[in-house]
Amino acid sequence: MTKKSTVFLFFLTFTIISFCLPRNGGAQSFSSSSYRINWGNFNMTSGKKSSANYSLTDTVGQNAPGQFDASGYILKAGFQYIYTTFYQFSFQIDDLAIELGTLSAGSTSTDSNILTISTPSGHGYQIMAHQNHPLAIKGTNTTLPDTTCDNGSCTESQSEIWTNIDTYGFGFNAIGINSSGVATHIGTSAYFNDTDYYRQFADYSASPAEENQIIMSEDSAIQNRRARVTYKANISPLQPAGDYQNAITFTAIPKY
């Protein structure tokens, strides 16, 4: 007899912003018996001016204003360069309810959503993920195990190929895409080689709890970077029927 089950997933999102300031730095200093001023430099004027005929950003008094670059770095000195980073940190998930439908043995089921992130920080970002527990029938101890992939070795931190219909469980894949949905692998190539590579979600209910795992990252400022996350389930003929649920949490962290 073929067993069937319906799987639902619900998503929560959290954004964590952290700042790291350098211990030491050079600056100009002005002082007298009644005051002391420390600052990176002193400008006579700066800002953004415009009219019907022109738009001007300026910095007057900046030490060595302009763009300087060489192999491995780009330095932009001057307040007008701040206007190129006036987009805010943001993180979006386009679909918060993933429906894997009715599952039957020997037939895999998938669904997907798209993560979109922007960060003006020159040090980039990380996106991490975990599950509150394996897919389970609510109020019972009946679970759908996490996949171990075709070679039995994928984990919450290591992806492997999962294409065999006789390999059971639940797992996910993440692939960087462009605005047209074409795979670019940008941000995800260090974690998933291609769309056949899957891994488990880190499990907070495990004993000890598994640590949140990075699934996407870059080391530079980006705007509207996207990744398609694909969720996959495959059940054995012995899997009990029922509505299986869990919650997946994605954490987006800008790096400063």
Kinemage of the C-alpha trace (Angstrom):
@kinemage 1
@onewidth
@group {chain A} dominant
@subgroup {mainchain}
@vectorlist {calphas} color= white
{ca met a 1} P 0.000 0.000 0.000
{ca thr a 2} L 1.304 3.452 -0.861
{ca lys a 3} L 1.424 5.923 1.995
{ca lys a 4} L 0.817 9.597 1.387
{ca ser a 5} L 1.446 12.717 3.409
{ca thr a 6} L 1.032 16.435 3.045
{ca val a 7} L 3.880 18.716 4.074
{ca phe a 8} L 3.573 22.364 5.045
{ca leu a 9} L 6.374 24.753 5.964
{ca phe a 10} L 6.102 28.213 7.462
{ca phe a 11} L 8.873 30.797 7.485
{ca leu a 12} L 10.015 33.431 9.928
{ca thr a 13} L 12.658 36.039 9.119
{ca phe a 14} L 15.027 37.903 11.359
{ca thr a 15} L 17.508 40.658 10.528
{ca ile a 16} L 20.530 41.164 12.756
{ca ile a 17} L 22.792 44.169 12.260
{ca ser a 18} L 26.162 44.271 13.974
{ca phe a 19} L 28.881 46.894 13.915
{ca cys a 20} L 32.596 46.539 14.435
{ca leu a 21} L 34.674 49.674 14.912
{ca pro a 22} L 38.448 49.749 14.394
{ca arg a 23} L 40.579 50.007 17.497
{ca asn a 24} L 42.931 52.661 16.150
{ca gly a 25} L 42.714 55.244 13.391
{ca gly a 26} L 44.386 58.411 12.223
{ca ala a 27} L 42.589 61.752 12.532
{ca gln a 28} L 43.094 65.488 12.717
{ca ser a 29} L 43.053 67.068 16.159
{ca phe a 30} L 42.431 70.665 17.262
{ca ser a 31} L 42.627 71.719 20.905
{ca ser a 32} L 42.949 74.607 23.317
{ca ser a 33} L 42.652 75.050 27.058
{ca ser a 34} L 38.848 74.797 26.781
{ca tyr a 35} L 38.189 72.289 23.978
{ca arg a 36} L 39.519 69.367 21.987
{ca ile a 37} L 38.139 68.259 18.600
{ca asn a 38} L 39.098 64.968 16.980
{ca trp a 39} L 37.830 64.119 13.491
{ca gly a 40} L 38.945 62.418 10.326
{ca asn a 41} L 39.228 65.757 8.538
{ca phe a 42} L 37.673 69.220 8.548
{ca asn a 43} L 35.618 70.351 5.573
{ca met a 44} L 34.546 73.854 4.693
{ca thr a 45} L 31.453 72.638 2.885
{ca ser a 46} L 29.986 69.498 1.386
{ca gly a 47} L 26.632 68.330 0.151
{ca lys a 48} L 24.349 67.816 -2.801
{ca lys a 49} L 23.067 70.755 -4.864
{ca ser a 50} L 20.702 70.713 -7.788
{ca ser a 51} L 18.448 72.837 -9.958
{ca ala a 52} L 16.506 72.356 -13.172
{ca asn a 53} L 19.779 72.394 -15.124
{ca tyr a 54} L 22.359 70.631 -12.958
{ca ser a 55} L 23.115 68.247 -10.083
{ca leu a 56} L 26.326 68.677 -8.066
{ca thr a 57} L 27.878 66.886 -5.114
{ca asp a 58} L 30.966 68.436 -3.575
{ca thr a 59} L 33.548 68.202 -0.814
{ca val a 60} L 35.676 71.252 -0.013
{ca gly a 61} L 38.502 70.808 2.474
{ca gln a 62} L 38.747 67.012 2.245
{ca asn a 63} L 42.278 65.669 2.396
{ca ala a 64} L 43.040 64.186 -1.040
{ca pro a 65} L 39.460 63.756 -2.353
{ca gly a 66} L 38.783 61.401 -5.239
{ca gln a 67} L 38.721 57.719 -6.136
{ca phe a 68} L 41.904 55.715 -5.718
{ca asp a 69} L 42.246 52.103 -6.745
{ca ala a 70} L 44.794 49.391 -7.282
{ca ser a 71} L 44.815 45.626 -7.347
{ca gly a 72} L 42.736 44.449 -4.408
{ca tyr a 73} L 41.093 47.685 -3.257
{ca ile a 74} L 39.077 50.792 -4.185
{ca leu a 75} L 39.167 53.902 -1.961
{ca lys a 76} L 36.651 56.722 -2.379
{ca ala a 77} L 37.612 59.818 -0.351
{ca gly a 78} L 35.053 62.612 -0.093
{ca phe a 79} L 31.509 63.006 1.181
{ca gln a 80} L 29.956 62.916 -2.271
{ca tyr a 81} L 30.706 59.219 -2.531
{ca ile a 82} L 28.215 58.487 0.232
{ca tyr a 83} L 25.396 59.101 -2.239
{ca thr a 84} L 26.378 55.954 -4.145
{ca thr a 85} L 25.556 53.877 -1.032
{ca phe a 86} L 22.209 55.398 -0.110
{ca tyr a 87} L 20.296 52.157 -0.523
{ca gln a 88} L 19.499 50.488 2.791
{ca phe a 89} L 20.184 47.015 4.095
{ca ser a 90} L 17.188 44.859 3.225
{ca phe a 91} L 16.222 41.189 3.168
{ca gln a 92} L 13.109 39.730 1.564
{ca ile a 93} L 11.528 36.301 1.051
{ca asp a 94} L 8.939 36.188 -1.708
{ca asp a 95} L 6.869 33.255 -0.397
{ca leu a 96} L 6.520 32.465 3.317
{ca ala a 97} L 4.443 29.279 2.976
{ca ile a 98} L 5.998 26.357 1.131
{ca glu a 99} L 3.589 23.624 0.055
{ca leu a 100} L 5.082 20.291 -0.932
{ca gly a 101} L 1.663 18.829 -1.613
{ca thr a 102} L 0.643 15.202 -1.208
{ca leu a 103} L 3.667 12.923 -1.191
{ca ser a 104} L 3.782 9.358 -2.431
{ca ala a 105} L 6.578 6.813 -2.214
{ca gly a 106} L 8.985 6.821 -5.157
{ca ser a 107} L 8.007 10.321 -6.274
{ca thr a 108} L 9.875 13.389 -5.027
{ca ser a 109} L 8.107 16.676 -4.334
{ca thr a 110} L 9.693 20.141 -4.462
{ca asp a 111} L 8.760 23.769 -3.968
{ca ser a 112} L 10.854 26.927 -3.897
{ca asn a 113} L 11.025 30.583 -2.927
{ca ile a 114} L 13.453 33.439 -3.635
{ca leu a 115} L 15.628 35.332 -1.164
{ca thr a 116} L 16.649 38.894 -2.078
{ca ile a 117} L 19.265 40.857 -0.148
{ca ser a 118} L 20.897 44.289 -0.423
{ca thr a 119} L 23.668 45.660 1.760
{ca pro a 120} L 25.660 48.884 1.326
{ca ser a 121} L 28.410 47.518 3.575
{ca gly a 122} L 31.654 46.988 1.674
{ca his a 123} L 32.244 43.793 3.647
{ca gly a 124} L 29.135 42.046 2.327
{ca tyr a 125} L 26.684 39.759 4.107
{ca gln a 126} L 25.848 36.255 5.285
{ca ile a 127} L 22.511 34.421 5.145
{ca met a 128} L 22.077 31.582 7.616
{ca ala a 129} L 19.314 29.011 8.058
{ca his a 130} L 17.978 26.496 10.551
{ca gln a 131} L 14.825 24.506 11.297
{ca asn a 132} L 13.020 24.312 14.632
{ca his a 133} L 12.712 20.521 14.251
{ca pro a 134} L 12.489 17.899 11.470
{ca leu a 135} L 9.253 17.758 9.501
{ca ala a 136} L 6.747 16.209 11.911
{ca ile a 137} L 3.048 15.470 12.327
{ca lys a 138} L 1.896 18.105 14.802
{ca gly a 139} L 1.449 16.750 18.333
{ca thr a 140} L 3.236 13.466 17.624
{ca asn a 141} L 6.754 12.080 17.516
{ca thr a 142} L 6.337 11.008 13.886
{ca thr a 143} L 8.944 12.738 11.730
{ca leu a 144} L 10.260 12.708 8.182
{ca pro a 145} L 14.036 12.300 8.594
{ca asp a 146} L 16.479 14.783 7.105
{ca thr a 147} L 18.131 13.522 3.932
{ca thr a 148} L 21.678 12.188 3.971
{ca cys a 149} L 21.828 12.369 0.122
{ca asp a 150} L 22.824 9.612 -2.273
{ca asn a 151} L 26.194 8.826 -0.680
{ca gly a 152} L 24.891 9.089 2.869
{ca ser a 153} L 27.242 11.925 3.810
{ca cys a 154} L 25.455 15.261 3.396
{ca thr a 155} L 24.894 17.129 6.661
{ca glu a 156} L 23.673 20.523 7.831
{ca ser a 157} L 27.023 22.014 6.734
{ca gln a 158} L 27.955 19.862 3.710
{ca ser a 159} L 25.928 19.455 0.500
{ca glu a 160} L 26.067 16.364 -1.712
{ca ile a 161} L 24.266 15.007 -4.797
{ca trp a 162} L 20.683 13.858 -4.225
{ca thr a 163} L 19.044 12.451 -7.362
{ca asn a 164} L 18.282 8.815 -6.420
{ca ile a 165} L 14.532 8.228 -5.954
{ca asp a 166} L 15.352 5.535 -3.378
{ca thr a 167} L 17.062 8.088 -1.119
{ca tyr a 168} L 14.487 9.372 1.345
{ca gly a 169} L 14.177 12.418 3.564
{ca phe a 170} L 13.885 16.205 3.500
{ca gly a 171} L 16.542 18.708 2.381
{ca phe a 172} L 17.173 21.919 0.485
{ca asn a 173} L 19.306 23.532 -2.207
{ca ala a 174} L 20.189 27.224 -2.767
{ca ile a 175} L 21.390 28.675 -6.087
{ca gly a 176} L 22.249 32.297 -6.879
{ca ile a 177} L 20.126 33.685 -9.746
{ca asn a 178} L 19.764 36.922 -11.714
{ca ser a 179} L 16.601 39.026 -12.049
{ca ser a 180} L 15.404 36.746 -14.881
{ca gly a 181} L 15.752 33.627 -12.748
{ca val a 182} L 18.815 32.305 -14.611
{ca ala a 183} L 21.352 30.560 -12.382
{ca thr a 184} L 24.527 32.570 -11.736
{ca his a 185} L 25.663 30.700 -8.578
{ca ile a 186} L 26.810 34.073 -7.161
{ca gly a 187} L 26.816 33.921 -3.370
{ca thr a 188} L 25.975 30.205 -3.179
{ca ser a 189} L 28.748 28.413 -5.111
{ca ala a 190} L 30.762 27.799 -1.917
{ca tyr a 191} L 27.828 25.881 -0.438
{ca phe a 192} L 26.065 24.162 -3.377
{ca asn a 193} L 27.887 23.112 -6.558
{ca asp a 194} L 24.702 22.986 -8.659
{ca thr a 195} L 20.984 22.246 -8.456
{ca asp a 196} L 21.542 18.522 -7.741
{ca tyr a 197} L 23.377 19.284 -4.482
{ca tyr a 198} L 21.292 19.270 -1.299
{ca arg a 199} L 21.867 19.333 2.427
{ca gln a 200} L 19.964 19.294 5.701
{ca phe a 201} L 18.754 22.300 7.643
{ca ala a 202} L 20.570 22.773 10.936
{ca asp a 203} L 18.245 21.351 13.605
{ca tyr a 204} L 17.680 23.371 16.791
{ca ser a 205} L 15.817 20.455 18.394
{ca ala a 206} L 18.807 18.124 18.167
{ca ser a 207} L 20.780 17.331 21.316
{ca pro a 208} L 22.998 19.245 21.343
{ca ala a 209} L 21.329 21.808 19.075
{ca glu a 210} L 23.019 22.162 15.690
{ca glu a 211} L 24.516 25.568 14.944
{ca asn a 212} L 22.953 27.966 12.442
{ca gln a 213} L 24.658 27.413 9.072
{ca ile a 214} L 25.648 29.845 6.301
{ca ile a 215} L 23.915 29.102 2.998
{ca met a 216} L 24.842 32.266 1.038
{ca ser a 217} L 27.486 34.989 1.441
{ca glu a 218} L 29.611 37.616 -0.302
{ca asp a 219} L 32.371 39.997 0.759
{ca ser a 220} L 31.332 43.184 -1.038
{ca ala a 221} L 28.439 45.631 -1.204
{ca ile a 222} L 25.569 44.291 -3.320
{ca gln a 223} L 22.084 45.360 -4.355
{ca asn a 224} L 19.143 43.015 -5.007
{ca arg a 225} L 21.198 39.817 -4.957
{ca arg a 226} L 18.910 36.807 -5.355
{ca ala a 227} L 18.963 33.090 -4.623
{ca arg a 228} L 16.385 30.404 -5.287
{ca val a 229} L 15.923 28.001 -2.374
{ca thr a 230} L 14.433 24.636 -3.365
{ca tyr a 231} L 12.876 22.361 -0.740
{ca lys a 232} L 12.696 18.662 -1.517
{ca ala a 233} L 10.993 15.695 0.145
{ca asn a 234} L 10.987 12.008 -0.764
{ca ile a 235} L 9.224 9.407 1.399
{ca ser a 236} L 9.520 5.636 1.734
{ca pro a 237} L 6.505 3.295 1.458
{ca leu a 238} L 6.654 2.878 5.253
{ca gln a 239} L 6.317 6.585 6.066
{ca pro a 240} L 3.085 7.196 8.065
{ca ala a 241} L 0.509 9.435 6.395
{ca gly a 242} L -0.242 12.864 7.844
{ca asp a 243} L 0.303 16.613 7.654
{ca tyr a 244} L 3.982 17.281 8.323
{ca gln a 245} L 5.111 20.742 9.418
{ca asn a 246} L 8.100 22.671 10.690
{ca ala a 247} L 9.432 26.246 10.690
{ca ile a 248} L 12.531 27.437 8.836
{ca thr a 249} L 14.337 30.584 10.007
{ca phe a 250} L 16.619 32.599 7.721
{ca thr a 251} L 18.953 35.121 9.354
{ca ala a 252} L 20.531 37.852 7.209
{ca ile a 253} L 23.611 39.551 8.665
{ca pro a 254} L 25.463 42.506 7.100
{ca lys a 255} L 29.219 42.363 7.685
{ca tyr a 256} L 30.953 45.563 8.854
